[in-house]
Amino acid sequence: MLILSLDTTTRAGSSALMRDEHVLREQASDTSREQAERLPGELAALLEGQSVALRDVDVFAVATGPGSFTGLRVGIATMQGLAMATGKPLIGVSAFDALATLARVGRGLTPRRAGREGPPYARGSDRIATWIDAWRGEVFAAVYQDGREVEPPAVARPEHLLGRLTGQATAFTGDGAVLYQELIRATLGDHSRFTDPVNPPLAGTMARLAGEAFRAGQRPPPHDIRTIYVRRPDAELARDAARAFTTRAADTADETDTADRNGPRRV
């Protein structure tokens, strides 16, 4: 079974090709180009490099978020087009699930700083905090323990999230953990752990998770993808803000017009 997977939750992103349970190749994307410019060309190059034709792919997998709205839209549209063209299923995979899986069974965790006491790696009982940069000083976040999501996806400022993570060893992973690594260390001290690398490519793990779903009987059609939008797109927020401003301006004009008709107010 051949699985082609794509992650566009962050600007870097990655793609991978897996045969059965072996990842043939996982590659990071070219960050010097916008995702819309490099897709689907990067996927075609990946397949060509492994001497695989598009028609030979059995399953497509794509990250469903959270992350950049534009990146998700481009990535999902690309994989939907390929899946529709070949008549193959498209399985959506949460970036949080992929990060948590890697932290638990993947590349391991970074040692503590020299001179620190205690175990150098996260134990199986450690929590895993998956953080993805949400810009505006916020992160998309979820918490996993024993392979299960114990806190659902949220978007918040790092300091607010860290206030709920004190008192127990926690392994952090994702580009949000890279961005706020010093704050995490300063707040949690010896209870902080970090995956190695802290921001790993996800496409290979996504392919494995998609393979598990496929073997469990999942065969979703391409149009059945459900995106994880923890926060509404910037365009919608800007549109609502403009509408609210217009409404307030209209209300103020009405009040002024009414006051003019009624004459000066007596006190």
VEXBAVEX-29615 format. One line per 2 residues: their letters; for each residue x, y, z of C-alpha. Coordinates in steps of 0.2 Angstrom, whole numbers, plus 2048, in hexadecimal, padded with zeros to 3 digits. Layout:
# VEXBAVEX-29615
a = X,Y,Z; ...
//
This chain:
# VEXBAVEX-29615
ml = 800,800,800; 807,811,7FB
il = 802,821,805; 806,833,7FF
sl = 805,83F,80D; 806,852,80F
dt = 807,85E,81D; 804,871,81A
tt = 800,876,82C; 810,881,82D
ra = 81A,88B,820; 827,87D,820
gs = 81B,86E,81E; 821,85D,817
sa = 81C,84F,80C; 81F,83C,80D
lm = 81C,82C,803; 81A,81C,80D
rd = 819,80A,806; 810,7FE,812
eh = 818,803,823; 828,80A,81D
vl = 82A,81D,819; 834,81D,808
re = 837,830,809; 832,83E,814
qa = 837,850,80E; 835,861,815
sd = 82E,86E,809; 837,87D,801
ts = 833,88B,80D; 83A,898,800
re = 82A,896,7F6; 818,897,7FB
qa = 80E,887,7FC; 803,88B,7EE
er = 812,88D,7E3; 81B,87D,7E8
lp = 80C,871,7E7; 808,865,7E0
ge = 81A,866,7D8; 822,860,7E8
la = 817,851,7E9; 81A,84D,7D7
al = 82D,84E,7DA; 82C,843,7E9
le = 822,835,7DF; 82F,836,7D1
gq = 83D,835,7DC; 836,824,7E3
sv = 831,81E,7D1; 81F,81E,7D6
al = 811,824,7CB; 802,82D,7D2
rd = 7F6,820,7CD; 800,813,7D8
vd = 7FC,81D,7E8; 7EE,814,7F2
vf = 7EB,821,7FF; 7ED,834,801
av = 7EF,83C,812; 7EF,84E,816
at = 7F1,859,826; 7E0,860,82C
gp = 7E7,86D,838; 7E8,877,842
gs = 7F4,883,839; 7F4,890,82C
ft = 7E3,892,824; 7EB,895,813
gl = 7F7,887,815; 7E9,87B,81A
rv = 7DE,880,80B; 7EC,87E,7FE
gi = 7F2,86D,805; 7E0,866,807
at = 7DB,86C,7F5; 7EB,865,7EE
mq = 7E8,854,7F6; 7D6,854,7F2
gl = 7DA,857,7E0; 7E6,848,7DF
am = 7DA,83D,7E8; 7CC,841,7DD
at = 7D6,83F,7CD; 7DB,82D,7D2
gk = 7CB,828,7DB; 7D5,824,7EB
pl = 7D0,828,7FE; 7D7,838,807
ig = 7DA,836,819; 7DB,845,824
vs = 7E8,845,832; 7E9,852,841
af = 7F9,85A,842; 7F7,859,855
da = 7F5,846,854; 805,845,849
la = 80F,84F,855; 809,845,864
tl = 80D,835,85C; 81F,83A,857
ar = 822,841,869; 81C,830,870
vg = 823,823,865; 82E,82D,858
rg = 83E,836,859; 840,837,86C
lt = 842,847,877; 850,852,87A
pr = 85B,850,88A; 85A,85C,898
ra = 867,86A,899; 878,864,8A0
gr = 878,864,8B3; 865,861,8B4
eg = 860,852,8BF; 853,845,8BA
pp = 84F,83A,8AB; 855,842,89A
ya = 846,83C,890; 833,83D,893
rg = 82C,82E,89B; 81C,826,894
sd = 812,82F,8A1; 817,840,89C
ri = 80B,84B,894; 80E,851,882
at = 809,863,87D; 808,866,86B
wi = 80A,878,866; 808,87F,855
da = 80C,892,852; 7FB,89B,850
wr = 804,8AD,84E; 7FE,8BC,858
ge = 807,8B5,867; 7FC,8A6,868
vf = 7FE,893,865; 7F2,885,85F
aa = 7F4,878,86D; 7EE,868,873
vy = 7F4,85C,881; 7F6,849,880
qd = 7F9,83C,88D; 7FB,829,88B
gr = 7F7,82B,878; 7E7,834,87B
ev = 7E2,846,879; 7DE,84C,88A
ep = 7DC,85F,886; 7D3,863,875
pa = 7DA,86F,869; 7DA,881,86E
va = 7E3,892,86A; 7EA,89D,878
rp = 7F9,8A6,87D; 808,89B,883
eh = 808,8A2,895; 7F6,89E,897
ll = 7F8,88C,891; 808,889,89C
gr = 7FE,88E,8AB; 7F4,87E,8A9
lt = 804,873,8A7; 80D,875,8B7
gq = 811,867,8C3; 814,859,8B6
at = 821,855,8A9; 81B,85B,898
af = 823,857,887; 821,866,87B
tg = 821,864,868; 81D,86E,858
dg = 823,87F,851; 819,888,85F
av = 825,87F,86C; 834,885,862
ly = 82E,897,862; 82A,897,875
qe = 837,88B,87B; 840,897,887
li = 82F,89C,88F; 82B,88A,891
ra = 83B,886,89A; 83A,896,8A5
tl = 828,891,8AA; 829,87E,8AC
gd = 83C,87C,8B0; 840,86A,8B2
hs = 82F,864,8AD; 832,86A,89B
rf = 837,85E,88E; 839,860,87B
td = 838,854,86C; 848,853,861
pv = 845,85B,855; 839,867,85E
np = 830,86A,84D; 831,85A,844
pl = 82A,857,832; 819,84E,834
ag = 815,847,823; 81D,836,826
tm = 814,834,837; 804,83A,82E
ar = 806,82C,821; 808,81F,82F
la = 7F8,825,838; 7EF,825,827
ge = 7F4,814,824; 7ED,80E,835
af = 7DD,817,831; 7DC,80E,820
ra = 7E0,7FD,827; 7D2,800,834
gq = 7C6,802,825; 7C5,815,822
rp = 7C3,819,810; 7BD,82C,810
pp = 7BA,834,800; 7C4,844,7FC
hd = 7B6,850,7FF; 7B3,849,811
ir = 7C2,852,819; 7BE,85C,829
ti = 7CB,86A,82D; 7D0,86E,83F
yv = 7CD,881,840; 7D1,885,852
rr = 7D0,898,84E; 7C5,8A0,840
pd = 7CF,8A5,830; 7D6,8B7,831
ae = 7CB,8BC,822; 7BB,8B8,82B
la = 7C1,8C1,83B; 7C6,8D1,831
rd = 7B5,8D0,828; 7AB,8CF,838
aa = 7B6,8DD,840; 7B2,8E8,831
ra = 79F,8E4,832; 7A0,8E8,845
ft = 7A8,8F9,841; 79C,8FD,834
tr = 78D,8F9,83F; 794,904,84D
aa = 797,912,841; 785,911,83B
dt = 77E,910,84D; 788,920,851
ad = 782,929,842; 770,924,846
et = 772,92A,858; 77A,93B,852
dt = 76C,93D,845; 75E,93A,853
ad = 767,946,85E; 767,954,851
rn = 755,952,84E; 750,953,860
gp = 75A,962,863; 766,966,871
rr = 765,95B,880; 75F,963,890
v = 768,960,8A1
//
